[in-house]
Amino acid sequence: MKEIKISGEKRASVGKKASKELRKEGLIPCNLYGETKENGKPVAVSFSSPMSELRKLIFTPHIYVVELMIGGERHTAILREIQFHPVTDAVLHVDFYEINDTKPIVMGVPVKLQGLAQGVRDGGRMNLSIRKINVKAPYQQIPEHLDIDVTGLRLGKSIKVGDLSFENLELVTSKDVVVCSVKATRNAVESSTDAEETEGTEETAESTETPAAE
């Protein structure tokens, strides 16, 4: 995965009022959840980070390992959840999850289709049903994207998560979920119909031919 550095400062106070004041200053309230727990629940480190830095992490199709510098302390983390305003879509809050070199994590990895499907060559249309597949592995083994060869995919056929396998990765998304498929288009249907009619005409012509006189 790609790496990105984001700086932050620990929050002196939390709550709606304090968070609102931070946003006015161009800062976003954040939490970092790690392995430390109290009463069985993860303990969060509350901090704030400039929206100018978070923007390059949030508004991108890529996935990143995040090097968080919070008050001089370094943490390795991944983006866990983003809370947006329901009307303006402004970023209200961001959660991170601390990771280490050995513990597997679950992360959504973008799908990248490789090749030109046979069904598309026959006039169909490729339909990508999901853009990410959830995988489980130590973060060093998680790729930037999952390459899926669709060359042999024919008209009306699909590829499901259960049809896929990747080295050193456990696929967490349900096996029955369709990743992509080739849908029939009007041109494809007409071409198929024309081919069948032509074939039928040829067979009729062959059956009505008059045998040559000896």
N, C-alpha and C positions, 0 to 999 in steps of 0.2 A: 504493500500500500504506500501511497504518497504520504509525506510527513508535512506538518504545518505547525508553526509556533504561534501561540497566543498568550498574551500576558494578562494578568488580572491582579486585583487587590482584594484582600479579605474585607468582608462587610462588617462594619461596626454594629449595624442594626438591621433587622429584617422586618418584613411586614409590608402591607400594601402601600402605606404612606411613604416609607423609605424607598421602596422599589420605584414608585412614581417619580420621586425626586431624582433618582439615578437616571431614569430614562430621559428626563428633561436635560440632563447633562451629557447625553449621548452615550450613556453606559447601560449595559444590560445585566440584570440580576442573573446569577448563575449558581448552580450547585454542582459539586463534585462528589459522587458517591464512590466509596472505596470498600475495602474489606473489613474495616473497623465497624463493629456493631454494638448497639446497646439494646438490651431487652429483645434480642433477636432481629432488630431492624438496623439497616445500614445507617451509619452516621454521615451526614452530609457536611462538606466544607462549603460555606456560603461565601461567594465572592462576586465581584463585578468585573466586566470586561468591556472595552470600547466596541461599539457596534461596527466601527470601521475595520476592526480586526476580525470580528465574528462573521462579517458579511462574506468574506472569501471562503469561509468554511460552510456556511449555510446555503448560499445560493450557487451551488455547483453540482454537477452530476457525479463528481468523483467522490471516493471515500478516502478518509484520511486517518492516520494516527496523529493525535494531537499532543504536542509537547506544551503542557501548561506550566507557566511560571507564575505562581501565586505568592506574592509577598516574598520573593526570593527562594521559594521552595519549588522544586521541579517535580512534576507528575506526568506520567504517560497515560493518556486516556483516549477514549473515543466518544463521539457525539452520541448521546442517548435519546434525547427528546427535545423538541422545540415547541414552545407555546406561542401561537400567533393570536393577534387580536381578531375576533370574529368578523369585524366589519372592515377594518383598514388593512388587515394582514401584516401589521407592524409586529416585529418580534418583541414578545413580552418577557420571556424567560427561556433559559437554556440549561439543560441538564447534561452532565458528562459522567462517564463511568471509568474509573481507574482500572488499568490493566497491567499485567506483568508478563514476563517471558514464558511462563509455563502454563498458566490457567487458560483453558479454551474459552472463547467468547462467541456469542452469536451475533452475526452482522449481515445486513442485506447487501449483496454484491450485485452491481449492474450486469445485465445480460447483454452480450454482443453477438449478433448473428453473423456467421461466416459463410460465404459462398452464395451462389444463385440457385434457389430451389428449382427442382424439375417442374413443380407445379406452377411456378411463376413463369418459367419458359413456355409452359403450355397455355399461358394466358390468365392464370389465377393471380390473386393478390395476397401478399404476405401480411399476416396479422400478428402483431406482438401483443400477447395478452398480459404479461407482467414484465416490468422493467428491472426487477431485482429478485434474487433468490436468497433466502436466508441460509447461511452456512455456519457451521460450528468448527472452530479450530483455534490453535494459538495464533495471535494476531500476526506473527511474522509469516505464517503460511497462507494468509488470506490474500488472494490476488486483487488487482485493481478492477478486473472484470472477468466474467465467465464466458469463454468462447464456445459457441455452439455451432457445429457444422450442420447446415440445413440443405446441403447440395442434393441429397437423395429424397427430400420431402416432396411427395406428390400431391396433386390436386385433391382437396378434401381430407387430407391427412394432417395430423398434429404431432407435436412433441410435448410430452408431459415431463414433469420433474422426475418421476420414477424411471424415465428412459435415460437419464443422465447419470454420469459419475465423473468425479474429479479426484485426482490423487491428493491424499492428505486432507480431504475436506468431507465433512458429514453434512449432507443436505437436510436442512430442518424443515423447509417448506413442504407441505403435504405432497405425496407422490402423485395424487390425482389432479393436481393443478396443471392446467395447460399453459405451456410457456409460449408457444407460437403455433400457427396453423396456416395452411394455404386455402383461402376461400375462393369458391368459384365466382367468376364474373360473367357478365352477359356475353362478352367476346369468347370466353372459354367455353360456355354452354353452346353458343352458336357454332363454334369451330367443331365441337364434339358432335353436334347434330349433323352438320354438313358432312363430316367424315363418315358417320353412320349411313347417311342417305347415299353418298357416293359408293360406299361399299355395297349397299343393298342393290343399287342400280347395276353395278358390275356383275354381281351374282346373278341377277335376272337376265342380263344380256348373255351371259355364258350358258344359262339353262335353255335359252330359246334359239341358240345358234343351229342352223340346218347343217347336218353332216354333209361333208363334201362327197360328191358322186365318185365312185371308183371307176 
